[in-house]
Amino acid sequence: MDHKPKVSVIIPVYNTANYLVECLDSLLGQSLSDFEVLIMDDGSTDNSNEILEGYRNRDSRIQLFHQSNSGQSVARNFLINLAKGEYIYFMDSDDILVNEAMKSCYERAKLENLDIVTFDADIIYEGNQTPLSYDYHRSGLIPKKTLKGDEMFQITVKNGSYRAAPWLLFVKRETLVASGVRFFPGIIHEDELFTPQLYIAANRVSYIPQIFFIRRVRASSTMTKSFSEKNFYGYMTVISELSTLSKNLGSDNRGALRIIIRDVLSVVAYNSNSLNGEMRRSLLRSIFKENFLFEIPFKSLFILLFPFSKSVNKGLKKRIVS
């Protein structure tokens, strides 16, 4: 009979050779040792594969797979189907997992029969990256007691402590299998769809108010690249899917999803100066369709209607600074 590890760690890799050693060392040095690491090299063109092959040859817990560049959603979904662990953890290949993270999450999950364990994270900034407008420190905002998944979702969305990052989630594999929740393929910002779906599907969720993860913010990551068509189509897909999902839910869940949809629309509107006219019109139609005209921040709406205003404002700020 095949051994079923306690945890399956899923890692998509694309051109992160500079960070893989630190990432994988943080995993392999975990105080809990009974786990498997499923890695998908998503068509890397640097020497990521060479590093990954070296680690696979040294540690039997690592399994390495390859695909032509198809995005991390496809990679994660493929690896979910191969995972054998009781629990699944989604790791990013340029980040770091704190030594006690896996053991603490596993022990809490087993003790309370949890579908999801969530926790906090720190951020390290590479180079001169502008600090994010939010963080992952949520102690005092999230109840320490076990809650239904949708209750946790509603509370955190309403008090501003909700974060969509899947690396904040330690998930029972059976929950993923039973719910059928997967990452939407072919888009970026897929986490914004995956995480609400997973919370709503979960029965028992608990929070550990400790920092178990170190997130790296770097210039070439998805979140720091200039806003583009990929961002637009990813976010618009998220909005469409969440809107469809909300129609079959109760009022409390619909309310929480509405907040997320509003916030996503606001982000797209604020960055709409980089979009073409048809995209801006499509966004405006969505705002009217979802009845968000009076809920989008005025600054974001103004940029959507007058895209040149953002560059003018930036020019004025540079003059003042200089």
Secondary structure, DSSP 8 states (H G I E B T S, - for coil): -----SEEEEEEESS-HHHHHHHHHHHHT-S---EEEEEEE-S--SSHHHHHHHHHHH-TTEEEEE-SS--HHHHHHHHHHH--SSEEEE--TTSEE-TTHHHHHHHHHHHHT-SEEEEEEEEEE-TT----S--S--TTTS-SS-B-HHHHHHHHHHHT-----GGGEEEEHHHHHHH-----TT-S-THHHHHHHHHHH-S-EEEEEEEEEEEEE-TTSTTTS---HHHHHHHHHHHHHHHHHHTTS-HHHHHHHHHHHHHHHHHHHHTGGGS-HHHHHHHHHHHHHTT-TTTS-HHHHHHHH-THHHHHHHHHHHHHH-
